[in-house]
Amino acid sequence: MTKAMENRIKNFDQLAITENRRLALSVAEAGLAALDTEKVILDSVQLVDNNLSVLGKNFDLSKFKNIKMVGFGKAACAAAVALEKVLGSRITEGAVIGLQKADSQYIETFVGTHPRPSRVNVEAGEKIYAIVKNSEADDLIIAVVSGGGSALLCSSDSECAEGTRLYDSFLKTGKTITELNTVRKHISIFKGGGLAKIAYPATLLGLIFSDVPGDNFGNVASGPTYQDATTIEDARRIIRENNLGEFNLIETPKEERYFEKTHNFVLVSNKNAVAAMEICATELGLKVKVVSTEIYEEMTMALEKIFLAEENDAVALAAGEPSVKVGKRTGRGGRNLHLGLMALAREKVGPGSVFITLASDGLDNSDAAGALIDDQVKELAKKLQLDAQQYLDRFDSYTFLKATGGMIITGPTGANVSDLMILLTKNNG
């Protein structure tokens, strides 16, 4: 296998024009490799005879009449293919929705839209509902719950419309994903434990691919398989405080019985990626400082926290989803491109440093995964007479970084565990 085939960063060789870039990109590669959905599934889920083991917990498949599989989120389709490798024809029926079509034999895959849902999301939701609802006590349902599932999983046209309106309104607030998902839980029959209620009395296994801060796994895809602690009043308060408009709210299921046969397993989170990057950087002879796996503050604060950890011959690592209040958008680019350009505009990246910020799903609201900022990018911007602040002001980081060779391209990774941030400093002068 050639090096180009091995690299998840498709433009690795074009970007790696300095030793420091090569080192930083190698650390990023290690993080992406740790998130490989097929590997995560095959490492976590094994079948021996009739015994299905998930992270060491065993389920006797001879006790189940049907084995069904559903999924939603950016890792769902890749996970479906991997689960077919484990279970094969034992899968009675299944349906998943993600962002790429999968070559699956027993599970129907839908390619939905994100971050704004559309009609195909509703069609997938209707199929998933039918599969789960038509279940008995002796059925086993395996649900892949992945980042991006909040937008991809829709139960109806009305939820789809409300979800789009909610997302667009929320962008202007700069508030956290936790607050957004609290409202999402109360406009859906699936979310906030709704899937577990629909599945009852079947046995439900939730395989969680987490993209949320800390251990708040009930917020992944707005928590379809977790008992929800938020209330309809919490949703109303968030809507009122942020002037989000009018929504048809419902209460999430609170009855314990709906969750008695539900088992949730967190298979991967951004901690896996950061741990892999730390190992890689250490093997490259660099000191490592893990800043945080919960970078969810406003972007200015996020940059301060990351760059305070800067040290020569060292790598500072972080993960999360820094928030930004989106004003009048006239350009292209996502959170990572914007954060990278902000670091350049505010002259955070000094000589001998490389700053990488990328979306683990490979799609930073564009076909770029993220940004690479260093002296080479700054010099080319100066030569082209490009003003970084002007591009920031109109939210057009994509155009700036494309012109200056600062974009990282991976294509869709089939994973999603938040954003990854790397600050490498190696000044040999």
N, C-alpha and C positions, 0 to 999 in steps of 0.2 A: 504494500500500500504506500502511495506517495505521501509526502508531507502535506501537499495541498488537500488530499482526500482526508487526512487525519484532522486538519484544522477545522474547527467549528466556525471560526472567524474567516469568512471567505476571502477577504482582502488582507489576510495576515501578512503575506509576503510584500504586498505593496506598501503596507503601513510600517513594517519593521525595517526602516531605513537607518535606524540607530540602534546601538546596543541597549540603551535604556528602554526604547520602544519595544524591542524584542522581549526584554525581561517582563515588562508590564503586560504585554499581550499574552505571554506564556502564563502569567498568573491568572489572567482573565479566562484563558482556555481551560485551566484547571477547574475554575468555578463552574463553567458551563458543562464540562464533562461530568461533574458530580451530580448534575441535575437531569442527566439523560433518563427520560421517562421509562424506556424499556428496561434499562439496567435497574432502575429503582424498583420496578414491579418484580422483575425476576429475582432480585436480591431479597425482596420482602415477602413474596407470595410463592409458596411451594406446594406441590401436590404429590403425595406418596400414597398409592392405592386409592382408598376413599378418604384419606385424611388431608384436608386443606389447612395449611398453616399460614397465618398472617402475623408477621412479627412475633412468631413463637406461640401464638394462641391457636388452638386446633379446633376444627369443625369437621364432624363426621358427615360426609356428603351422602352416605347411605340413608340418612334420616330425612333427606329432602326430596320432594317429588319433582320440583322444578328448580333450575338455577338460572336466574335472570341477571342481566347486567345493564345498568344505565350509567350515564356520565355526562358531565357538563363542565366546560372550562377549557383552557388552552392546552391542557395535558390530556384531555379526555380521549381523543381519537388515537393518539399514540399508546395510551394505556389500554384501550380496547384491543388493539392488535397484540400487545404483550400478554394480556389476560387470555386471549385465544390460544396463545402458545402454551399457557399453563393448563387451561381447562378444555380447550378444543370443543368437541361435539357434546360435551356435558352441558354447554350453555344452551338453554332452551330457546331463549329469545333475548334481544337486547337492542338498545338505541342510545347513541351518544351524540352530543353536539360540541364541536370544537371549531377551529379555524382552518383545518385542512382535511380533505377527504382521505380516508384511510382504506387500505386494501384488507377488508375484514370479511370473513365468511359467515359468521353467525350473528354478528352485531351490525345493525344498520347505523351508518354514520351520516350526520348532517353537518354541512358547513354553514355556520351562522355568521352574524355580524357583531362586532364589538368596537367601541364601547356602547354604541347605540343599537338596541335590538331592532329586529325587523320581522317580517312575516315568516321567514324560514325558521327563526327562533321559536315562534309560536307553534309551527308545525311539528318541530322536534319536541317541544314541551307537551303537545297533545299526545304524541306517540309515547313519550316517557310516562305520562300520566296513565295511559291505558295499560301499559305493561305493569306498572307498580300497583295500580288500583285493583287489577284483576289477579290478586294474590291471596293465597290461603296460609294457614298456620304452618304448613309443611313445605313452604317455599322459601328459598334463599335468594335474596336480592343483594347484588354487589353494586355499590354506587361509587363511581369515581368523582370526587369533589375537588375541583381545581380552581385556581385563581382565574378570574375572567368569567366564572360561572354566574355571577350576579346578573350580568348583561345577557349572557348566552341562554340562560334558562328562563323562559317565559311561559306562563300558564294560559294566557289569553291575549287577545288583541288589546283589551283594555289595559292589562298590565304592561304590555309592550309600549303602548302610547304613554302611559304614566311614567314608566321607567325612563323613556327618552326625555320627557319633559323634566323629570327629576334630575337626571344627569346634567342636562344643559344648564339648569338653574343652579345646581350645586357647584359647577365649575367656577362660578363667579364669587363664591364665598371663601375659597381657600381653606375650607374646613377639612377634617380628616375623613378617611375612608370608613372609619368606624361609625361616624355619624350618618354618612350616606347609607351604609348598609343597615343601620337601625331602621331607617325609613323604608328601605327596600324590603325588609322582613315583613313589614306591615301593609304591603300592597300586593302580596303574593301568597297563593295557597301552598307553594312549594317551600318557601324560605322560612327561616326561623323555626326549624323543626317540622315544617309542613310535610316534607317528603316522608319523614318517619311516621307521621299520622296516616298518610295515604297508604303506606306500606303495611301498617298494622293489620293483622297479627303475624305477618311474615317476619323472618329473621333478616335483619338489615345490617350489612357491613359497609361502613363508610371508609373509603380509602382516600385520605386527605393529602393533597398537594398544596401546601400552605404558602400564601403570599401576604400574610398579615403580620403585624408586629407582635413580638413576644409570643406568648402561648395562647393567644386569643383565637383558637382554632374554630370556634363557633362563628367567626366572621368570614371565614373562607367561603366564597360564593354565597354569602349571607346565611350560612349555617343551615342547610336543608336537613341535615341529619343530627343536629344538636338541639337539645332543649334550650329554649331561648329565655334569657332573663329580662329582656327589655319588654316594655309594655306599649300599648297603643298611645298612652299618655306621653311616653318618651318620644315617640315619633311625632306627635302633635307639637311638642315643645320645640323640637329641632326645626320643624317646618315653620312654626311661628317666629322663632328667633332669627331665622335666616330668610324670611319672606319668600318661601319657595312656592307658594300657591296652594291650590286646593287638591286634595287627594282622597280617594276612597280607601280608608284604612280598615284593616281587620286585625283582630287579636291573634297572636301566635298561640299554638297549642301548649297548654301548661300541664295537662294531665300526665302523671308519671307513667301510666300504663303504656302510652304510645312509645316509650323509650326503653321499656324493659328488655326488649329483644334487639336493641340497636347497639352495635359495637363500632366505635370509631377508632381508626388507626392512622396516625400521622406518619406518612411514609417519607416525606421530604419537606424541608423548609429552607429559608435562606441561610440558616446556620450550617447546613450541609455544604453549601457553596463556599461560605466563608472559611470553614474548616479545611476544605480542599485547597483553597487559595493560600491559606496560611502554611500548609505543608509544602506546597510548591515553592513559595517564596523562601522558606527556610532552606529547602534543598538547593535553591539558587544562591545561597550564601547571604541572604538579606535578613536583617532584623524585621520583626513583624509587630505591629501594634493594631489590635482589633479595636476599632473605635466604638462601634455599636452595630447590632443587627436590627436596631429599631430607630433608624433615621427617618422620622416622619414629621419633623418640624418644618417650618418655612425655609425656603431654599437658602436665604442669607445665613440663617442660623446653622443650617446643615453644613454649608461650606466652612463656616468658622470652626465647627466642631471637628471636621475632617482635617483641615489645614493646621489646626493647633497640634495635631499629632505628627506633623512633618519632621523628619529627622534624616540626616545623611546616611546612605547605605541601608535604607529601611523602606518598608512598605506599610502604609496605613490602609486598613481594610474597613469597609462599612457596607451596610445593606439596609434597604428600606424603600420608602417612596416619599421623598421630600415634596412638600406641598407648594403649590403656586396658584395665585389668583389670576385667572386668565382674563385679560382685558380685551380690547378690540383686536381680534386676530386678523392679520392680513397676509400671513405667511404660513410656512409649514414647519413641523417639528413637534417633538414631544418633550416630556419631562426631562429626560436625560440629555438630549441635545441642548435644551435650555439651560440646564445646570452646568454643563460643560462650557457653554458660551459665557455664562455669568462668571465662571471662574477666570476665564480669559479677560473679560471686560474689566474685572476688578483686580486684575494683575496678581492673582493668587499664585499662579504657576510660575515659579522662578527657574533659573538656569539649572539644568541637571534633573529637572522634575518632569514626570509624565502623569497626567491626571486622566483616568478613564472612568466613565460612568455609562453603564449600559443596561438595557432592559433584558431581563433573563428570558423573556419570550421571543426576543429578537426583533420586535416590532415597536419602536418608540413613536407611536402615532404616525408612522411612515414606514418606508422600506429599510430604514436604517435602524440598527439596534442601539446605537449610542454614539458617544463622542470620545475622541482622543485629543487632548490639549497639551501642547509643549512648545518649545521655542520655534520649531519648524512651522507650526501652524501660525504662531504669532508673526513670524517674519514674512510668511507668504501673504497674510492679511495686510501687513504694512505695505508690501510691494504692490498689492492690488488696490490699495487705498480703501479698504473695507473697515467701516466703523462698527465694532462689535456691539456697542451700546444701542446704536440705531436699529440693528437687527433684533436685539433683545426687545426693544420697545414695541416692535410690531410683531413679536413672536414668530420670527422667521429665521430661527437658528439653522434650519435645514439648508437653506440657500447659502448661508455664510460658510458652514462647515463643509458643504460639498465643494465650494470654490477653493477652500483652503486645505483640502485633503484630510479633514479631521473626523470623518465619519467611519464608524465601524459597521460592517455589513456581515450578518450571520444568516439572514433569512429566518423564517419561523423555526423556533427550536423545539416546539412541542412541550415546552415547560413554562412555568411561571411562578417564581418565588420572590417577587419584588425586584428592585433594581440593585445592581452591584456597583460598588465604587472602589477604585484603587488609586492611591497616590504613591507613586514610586519616586524616590529621590536618591540619586547616585551621582554625586558630583566629584569627579576624579581630578578636578583642578586644584 
